């Protein structure tokens, strides 16, 4: 169900021996195996850098991380000279060292902000800006640009450069989803190393020399792998931009909401960037136990349906072959009045493994109120090909949750539901976030035999047109709740935008149906629903939505069973 995450690795092992290191005059103990950039970070000192990335190999070519380094002074006996403070005396090297490619050692001294270091940083910034275009007002990276930030914090106030800047190719189409502006490139090589090392797609490289060095795609190739947009994330300037987000929105206007990707069972942690109830982009959020700090392009771009023209915006009811808008309360009351006359074996439910645990729990409660196991129920399985990186073969984000609440039978009941409808044994079908025709494989002829068809989904389809009741639900960006990914990790969705029109959160729809049909009304909020979920699952005992946290919690497979 899940795929191994090759990005998940620690910089240093947990049992690494500790070394005594002096950082800006303070002696600290740090684990062996850290470079100076990471070592300084551990003690709250930031060393600016461009080419260094903790998940990539070290190239050491930007020189922004220059520091002053020293080693213990040695006496005639070749032992460190101990000072009055009981620590080794440091002999400082007269030339700067690059922090990313320098590993810490016993007795090392590090100065991260000495006068020499400050002069070096100003010099590096001056060289980086010599040929860089001053197009910050139109650059997509503005607001997230490290060159912009570091030029203010570490650079000179004015420029001494009066010559003509070197011009390079602009707006170069190098891939299906990527545009390159070579004039902005500072040759950090992050994109080259990511493509080569992380996704085994060695398509980028540098050509020419000196100030004319240019980032280019190898002849006959394109940057079209399914992780190409990660290069936009790690580009410290605006050289690589996303075609999908290019010139769409200024990043400082975006509200970022922590959530998870629902594109497959991996459940990558993401940030939903939205403004005024419109989602503009999804970007990966760091979680070493799930996706490190990456995500695939399919998941990243799989949100546009939220604002599609085919979005259902109000509940409808079909009266005498005519579909008309209906008030929510009237829809619930009419569904109750019509469904109560049918026996449990005449009712079927097609749920979805794209629903949250809370929604699946309420659906299971509703099913129990309608007749329990006699009500034939299943979900639509979705499978693809795992890529060995992050993309899972299971394209449903909450298959584990659907099985947990006994809504799923791995699609085995779909044939029985189809046969029951065609034979006339099943008179009522309730389909949630699945198209009975396109997804579940039912025919329009079979659906026409139903006495009552209820659909609950986002987008219009032929099934919603012929449904007796169509209930518009919410997208992943419009709801709170939890899901269990393919590795058994319970993770949380958070609401980024409001539901449009008269649409309603799916858990609220199920709560209303449950209370209207079965009379149960003890639950009202998503927190109360999760509390009921946790009470039914031993592995979740004592948890709340807030306690799940931003990074989720592991659910022991053996304990993840619903109590009855």
C-alpha positions in Angstrom: 0.0 0.0 0.0 2.8 2.4 0.8 6.2 3.0 -0.8 9.5 3.4 0.9 10.7 7.0 1.3 14.4 7.2 0.1 14.5 10.8 1.2 14.1 9.9 4.9 17.5 9.9 6.4 19.3 11.5 9.4 22.3 13.8 9.0 24.0 12.1 11.9 23.3 8.7 13.6 21.7 8.8 17.0 24.7 7.1 18.6 27.3 9.5 17.1 30.1 10.4 19.6 30.0 14.0 20.9 32.8 16.5 20.1 33.8 19.6 22.0 33.5 22.6 19.6 33.8 26.3 20.2 31.2 28.3 18.4 31.6 32.1 18.6 33.5 31.8 21.9 31.1 29.3 23.5 32.1 25.6 24.0 29.4 23.1 23.1 29.1 19.4 22.5 27.9 18.3 19.1 27.7 14.9 17.4 30.4 13.8 15.0 29.4 13.9 11.3 27.9 17.5 11.2 29.3 20.1 8.9 29.8 23.6 10.2 26.5 24.9 8.8 24.5 22.2 10.6 26.6 22.5 13.8 26.0 26.2 14.0 22.3 25.6 13.5 22.2 23.3 16.5 23.3 26.1 18.7 21.1 28.8 17.2 23.6 30.3 14.8 22.6 30.8 11.2 25.2 30.7 8.5 23.8 31.9 5.2 24.1 29.6 2.2 22.8 29.0 -1.3 24.3 25.8 -2.7 24.1 23.7 0.5 21.0 21.6 1.1 20.9 19.0 3.9 19.4 16.4 1.6 21.8 16.9 -1.3 25.5 16.2 -1.8 27.9 19.1 -1.0 29.1 21.1 -4.0 30.7 24.1 -2.1 30.4 26.5 -5.0 28.5 29.5 -3.8 30.9 30.5 -1.1 28.2 32.3 0.9 28.8 30.0 4.0 32.4 31.2 4.5 33.4 31.1 8.2 36.5 31.6 10.3 37.9 28.4 11.6 40.5 27.5 14.1 42.2 24.3 15.5 43.7 23.6 18.9 47.2 25.0 19.4 49.7 22.2 20.0 52.6 22.2 22.4 56.0 20.6 21.9 54.5 17.3 23.1 52.0 17.4 20.3 49.2 17.8 22.8 46.6 20.7 22.9 47.6 23.7 24.9 45.0 24.2 27.7 44.0 27.7 28.5 43.0 29.2 31.8 39.4 28.1 31.2 40.4 24.5 31.0 39.7 24.4 27.3 42.1 24.1 24.4 43.6 27.4 23.0 42.5 28.0 19.5 44.9 28.9 16.7 42.8 30.7 14.0 43.5 30.1 10.3 44.1 33.4 8.5 41.9 32.4 5.5 38.2 31.7 5.5 36.7 28.2 5.1 33.4 27.1 3.5 31.1 25.9 6.2 29.1 23.3 4.1 32.2 21.2 3.2 34.0 21.5 6.6 33.2 18.8 9.1 33.5 19.6 12.8 36.3 18.0 14.8 37.4 17.8 18.4 38.6 21.1 19.7 37.6 23.1 16.5 36.8 26.8 16.8 34.2 28.4 14.6 33.5 32.1 14.1 30.3 32.8 12.3 30.2 36.6 12.4 33.7 37.9 12.7 34.8 41.0 10.8 36.6 38.8 8.3 33.4 36.7 7.8 31.3 39.8 7.3 33.7 41.1 4.7 33.7 37.8 2.9 29.9 37.7 2.8 29.7 41.2 1.4 32.2 40.3 -1.3 30.3 37.1 -2.3 27.0 39.0 -2.4 28.6 41.7 -4.6 29.8 39.1 -7.1 26.5 37.3 -7.2 24.6 40.6 -7.9 27.0 41.8 -10.7 25.1 40.2 -13.5 21.8 39.5 -11.7 18.8 41.3 -13.2 17.1 43.8 -11.0 13.6 42.5 -11.8 12.4 41.7 -8.3 9.0 43.5 -8.9 8.0 41.0 -11.5 9.8 37.9 -10.2 7.7 35.1 -8.8 10.3 34.4 -6.2 9.9 37.8 -4.6 9.0 37.3 -1.0 10.8 34.0 -0.8 14.1 34.9 -2.5 17.2 34.2 -0.5 19.3 36.5 -2.8 16.9 39.3 -2.0 17.0 38.5 1.8 20.7 38.1 2.1 21.5 41.1 0.0 19.7 43.2 2.6 21.1 41.4 5.6 24.7 40.7 4.4 25.3 42.8 1.3 26.5 46.4 0.6 24.1 49.3 0.5 25.1 50.3 -3.0 26.7 48.8 -6.1 30.1 49.6 -7.5 29.3 47.8 -10.8 28.9 50.2 -13.7 29.7 47.9 -16.7 27.1 46.2 -18.9 25.5 43.1 -17.4 25.8 39.8 -19.1 22.5 38.8 -20.8 21.4 35.1 -20.8 18.3 33.3 -22.2 15.0 34.2 -20.6 11.6 32.3 -20.4 13.1 29.1 -21.6 10.7 26.2 -21.7 12.7 23.3 -20.2 9.9 21.0 -19.2 6.2 20.4 -19.1 5.8 22.3 -15.8 9.0 24.5 -15.6 10.2 27.8 -17.1 13.9 28.8 -16.8 15.2 32.4 -16.6 19.0 31.9 -16.8 19.8 35.5 -16.0 18.6 34.9 -12.4 20.5 31.7 -11.9 23.4 32.0 -9.4 24.8 28.5 -10.3 24.1 26.9 -6.9 23.5 23.6 -8.7 20.7 22.5 -6.3 18.4 21.6 -9.2 21.1 19.6 -10.9 21.9 17.6 -7.8 18.3 17.0 -6.9 17.4 15.7 -10.4 20.5 13.5 -10.4 20.5 12.2 -6.9 16.9 12.1 -5.7 15.0 11.1 -8.8 17.7 9.7 -11.0 16.9 12.1 -13.9 20.3 13.6 -14.8 19.0 16.1 -17.4 20.4 19.4 -16.1 23.9 20.8 -16.2 26.0 23.9 -16.7 27.5 25.1 -20.0 30.0 27.8 -20.8 32.5 29.4 -18.3 32.9 32.3 -16.0 30.2 35.0 -16.1 28.7 33.3 -19.1 28.0 30.0 -17.3 24.4 28.9 -18.1 22.1 26.3 -16.7 20.8 24.1 -19.6 18.9 20.9 -20.3 21.0 18.2 -21.9 20.3 18.0 -25.7 17.3 16.0 -26.6 16.0 15.9 -23.0 13.5 17.8 -20.9 12.9 18.2 -17.2 9.7 16.3 -17.2 10.0 13.9 -14.3 7.2 13.7 -11.7 9.2 15.6 -9.1 10.4 18.5 -11.3 8.6 21.2 -9.3 10.7 20.4 -6.3 13.5 22.2 -8.1 11.3 25.4 -8.0 11.1 24.9 -4.2 14.8 24.6 -3.6 15.9 27.2 -6.2 17.0 30.1 -3.9 16.3 32.7 -6.5 13.7 33.0 -9.3 15.5 31.1 -12.0 13.1 28.1 -12.0 9.4 28.9 -11.9 6.3 26.9 -12.0 4.1 27.3 -15.1 1.1 26.7 -13.0 1.9 29.4 -10.4 3.8 31.8 -12.7 2.5 35.4 -12.4 -0.6 34.2 -10.5 -0.2 35.5 -7.0 2.3 37.2 -4.7 3.4 34.8 -2.0 3.1 37.4 0.8 -0.7 37.5 0.1 -1.1 33.8 0.6 -2.4 32.2 3.8 -0.5 28.9 4.4 -2.5 26.1 6.0 -0.8 22.9 7.1 -2.5 19.8 5.7 -1.8 16.6 3.8 -2.0 15.6 0.1 -4.9 13.3 -0.7 -3.4 12.1 -4.1 -2.3 8.7 -2.9 -1.7 6.6 0.3 1.6 8.3 1.0 -0.1 11.3 2.5 2.7 13.9 1.9 2.6 16.8 4.3 1.8 20.0 2.5 1.1 23.7 2.9 -2.1 24.9 1.2 -1.5 28.4 -0.2 -4.8 30.3 -0.5 -6.2 33.8 -0.7 -9.8 34.9 -0.5 -11.1 31.3 -0.5 -9.1 30.4 -3.6 -6.3 27.8 -3.5 -3.3 29.0 -5.6 -0.7 26.3 -4.9 0.3 23.3 -2.8 3.9 23.0 -1.5 5.5 20.2 0.5 5.9 20.5 4.3 8.8 18.8 6.0 8.0 15.5 7.7 10.9 13.1 7.9 8.6 10.2 8.7 6.5 10.6 5.6 7.9 12.7 2.7 11.0 14.4 4.0 10.5 17.8 2.3 9.3 16.8 -1.2 6.2 15.8 -3.0 5.3 14.6 -6.5 4.0 16.9 -9.2 0.8 15.0 -9.6 -0.1 15.6 -6.0 1.1 19.2 -6.1 -1.1 20.1 -9.1 -4.1 18.0 -8.1 -6.2 20.8 -6.6 -7.7 22.7 -9.6 -10.9 20.7 -9.5 -11.8 22.5 -6.3 -12.7 25.6 -8.3 -14.0 23.9 -11.5 -17.0 25.3 -13.3 -18.7 21.9 -12.7 -18.6 22.3 -9.0 -21.9 21.5 -7.3 -23.0 24.6 -5.2 -26.4 23.6 -3.8 -28.4 20.5 -2.9 -30.9 19.4 -5.5 -33.9 17.0 -5.7 -35.4 15.4 -8.8 -39.2 15.9 -9.1 -41.0 14.4 -12.0 -37.8 14.2 -14.1 -36.9 17.8 -13.3 -34.0 18.6 -11.0 -34.6 21.5 -8.7 -32.8 23.2 -5.9 -33.9 22.2 -2.4 -33.1 23.4 1.1 -30.8 21.2 3.1 -33.4 20.5 5.9 -36.0 19.6 3.3 -33.6 17.3 1.5 -32.8 15.4 4.7 -36.4 15.1 5.7 -37.4 13.8 2.2 -34.5 11.3 2.2 -35.6 10.0 5.6 -39.3 9.7 4.6 -38.3 7.8 1.4 -35.6 5.5 2.8 -37.4 4.3 5.9 -39.8 2.2 3.8 -37.0 -0.1 2.5 -35.5 -3.1 4.1 -31.7 -3.1 4.9 -31.0 -5.7 2.1 -32.6 -3.3 -0.4 -30.1 -0.5 0.4 -26.5 -0.2 -0.8 -23.7 2.3 0.0 -20.7 3.1 -2.1 -18.4 5.0 0.1 -14.9 6.4 -0.7 -11.4 5.8 0.6 -10.9 9.6 0.0 -13.2 10.4 3.0 -11.8 11.2 6.4 -11.9 8.9 9.4 -14.6 11.1 10.9 -16.8 10.8 7.8 -16.2 7.1 7.5 -17.1 6.7 11.2 -20.4 8.6 10.7 -21.1 6.6 7.6 -20.6 3.4 9.6 -23.0 4.8 12.2 -25.6 5.7 9.5 -25.2 2.2 8.0 -25.8 0.6 11.4 -29.0 2.7 11.7 -30.2 1.5 8.3 -29.6 -2.2 9.1 -25.9 -2.8 9.7 -24.2 -5.6 7.8 -27.3 -6.2 5.7 -26.7 -3.0 3.9 -24.2 -3.9 1.2 -21.2 -1.4 1.3 -17.9 -1.0 -0.4 -15.5 1.6 -1.8 -13.9 2.1 -5.2 -10.3 0.9 -5.1 -7.8 2.9 -7.1 -4.4 1.5 -8.0 -1.5 2.7 -10.1 2.2 2.1 -10.3 4.4 3.0 -7.3 7.5 4.9 -8.4 9.8 3.8 -5.6 10.1 7.4 -4.3 6.9 8.9 -2.9 4.1 7.9 -5.2 2.1 5.0 -3.8 0.5 2.2 -5.8 -2.7 2.9 -3.8 -4.2 6.1 -5.1 -6.7 6.4 -2.3 -5.4 8.4 0.6 -7.4 6.6 3.4 -7.8 3.0 2.4 -6.7 2.0 5.9 -9.5 4.2 7.4 -12.1 2.7 5.1 -11.1 -0.8 6.2 -10.9 0.2 9.8 -14.6 1.3 9.8 -15.6 -1.7 7.7 -16.8 0.4 4.8 -14.3 -1.2 2.4 -14.2 -4.7 1.1 -11.4 -3.9 -1.4 -14.0 -3.4 -4.1 -15.3 -7.0 -3.9 -18.8 -5.9 -3.1 -19.1 -3.6 -6.1 -20.1 -6.5 -8.4 -22.7 -7.7 -5.9 -24.1 -4.1 -5.7 -24.2 -3.9 -9.5 -25.9 -7.3 -9.7 -28.4 -6.4 -7.0 -29.4 -3.1 -8.7 -29.8 -4.8 -12.1 -31.8 -7.6 -10.7 -34.0 -5.2 -8.7 -33.1 -6.6 -5.3 -31.4 -3.3 -4.4 -33.7 -0.3 -4.6 -31.7 2.4 -2.9 -28.1 3.5 -3.6 -26.2 6.2 -1.6 -22.9 7.1 -3.3 -20.4 9.3 -1.6 -17.5 11.0 -3.5 -17.7 8.4 -6.2 -19.5 8.5 -9.5 -21.6 5.3 -9.7 -21.1 5.2 -13.5 -17.6 6.5 -14.1 -15.9 5.1 -10.9 -18.0 2.2 -9.7 -18.7 0.7 -13.1 -22.5 0.9 -12.9 -24.5 1.5 -16.0 -27.0 4.4 -16.5 -29.6 1.7 -17.4 -29.0 0.1 -14.0 -29.3 3.4 -12.1 -32.6 4.1 -13.8 -34.0 1.0 -12.0 -33.4 2.5 -8.6 -36.2 3.9 -6.5 -33.8 6.2 -4.7 -30.4 7.4 -5.8 -28.5 9.8 -3.5 -25.1 11.2 -4.6 -22.8 13.2 -2.4 -19.8 14.6 -4.3 -18.1 17.8 -5.6 -18.5 17.9 -9.4 -21.5 17.5 -11.7 -21.8 14.3 -13.7 -24.5 12.3 -15.4 -25.1 10.5 -12.1 -25.8 13.8 -10.3 -28.2 14.8 -13.1 -30.3 11.6 -12.7 -30.0 11.4 -8.9 -33.1 11.8 -6.8 -31.0 13.8 -4.4 -27.6 15.4 -5.0 -25.8 16.6 -1.9 -22.7 18.9 -2.6 -19.8 18.1 -0.3 -16.4 19.6 0.5 -12.9 19.2 -0.9 -9.8 18.3 1.2 -9.0 22.0 1.4 -12.4 22.8 2.9 -12.5 20.4 5.8 -10.9 19.3 9.0 -10.4 15.7 9.9 -7.9 12.8 9.9 -6.7 10.0 7.6 -4.4 7.0 8.0 -1.8 6.7 5.3 -0.4 3.5 3.8 2.3 3.3 6.4 -0.2 3.4 9.3 0.3 7.0 10.3 -2.6 9.0 11.5 -2.5 12.5 10.0 -4.6 15.6 10.1 -6.3 17.8 7.4 -6.9 21.4 8.2 -9.4 23.7 6.7 -7.8 26.3 4.4 -10.8 27.8 2.6 -14.6 28.0 3.1 -17.0 25.8 1.2 -18.5 27.7 -1.8 -22.2 28.5 -2.3 -24.5 26.3 -0.2 -22.2 23.3 -0.1 -21.7 21.7 3.3 -18.8 19.9 5.0 -19.2 16.2 4.5 -19.1 15.3 8.2 -22.0 17.8 8.8 -24.0 16.2 6.0 -23.5 12.8 7.6 -24.3 14.1 11.0 -27.6 15.6 9.7 -28.6 12.5 7.9 -27.7 10.3 10.9 -29.8 12.4 13.3 -32.6 12.8 10.8 -32.9 9.1 10.0 -31.8 7.4 13.2 -32.5 10.1 15.8 -28.9 10.2 17.2 -27.8 13.7 17.9 -25.0 13.4 20.5 -22.3 14.7 18.2 -22.1 18.3 16.8 -18.5 19.3 16.1 -15.6 17.6 14.3 -13.7 17.4 17.7 -16.6 15.5 19.2 -16.7 13.1 16.2 -13.0 12.5 16.5 -13.4 11.8 20.2 -16.0 9.2 19.4 -13.7 7.7 16.8 -10.8 7.6 19.4 -13.1 5.9 21.9 -13.9 3.1 19.4 -10.2 2.5 18.4 -7.9 1.4 21.2 -4.8 2.7 19.4 -6.3 6.2 19.4 -7.4 6.2 23.0 -6.6 9.6 24.6 -6.0 11.3 21.4 -7.8 14.4 20.1 -7.4 16.2 16.8 -5.1 18.8 18.4 -2.9 16.0 19.9 -2.5 14.4 16.5 -0.2 17.4 15.8 1.3 18.7 12.6 3.4 15.6 11.9 0.8 12.9 12.9 1.1 9.9 15.1 1.8 6.2 14.2 -1.1 3.8 14.7 0.0 0.3 15.6 -1.6 -2.0 12.9 -2.5 -4.7 15.5 -4.3 -2.2 17.7 -6.1 -0.4 15.0 -9.4 -2.2 15.3 -12.8 -0.9 16.0 -14.3 -1.9 19.3 -17.9 -3.0 19.2 
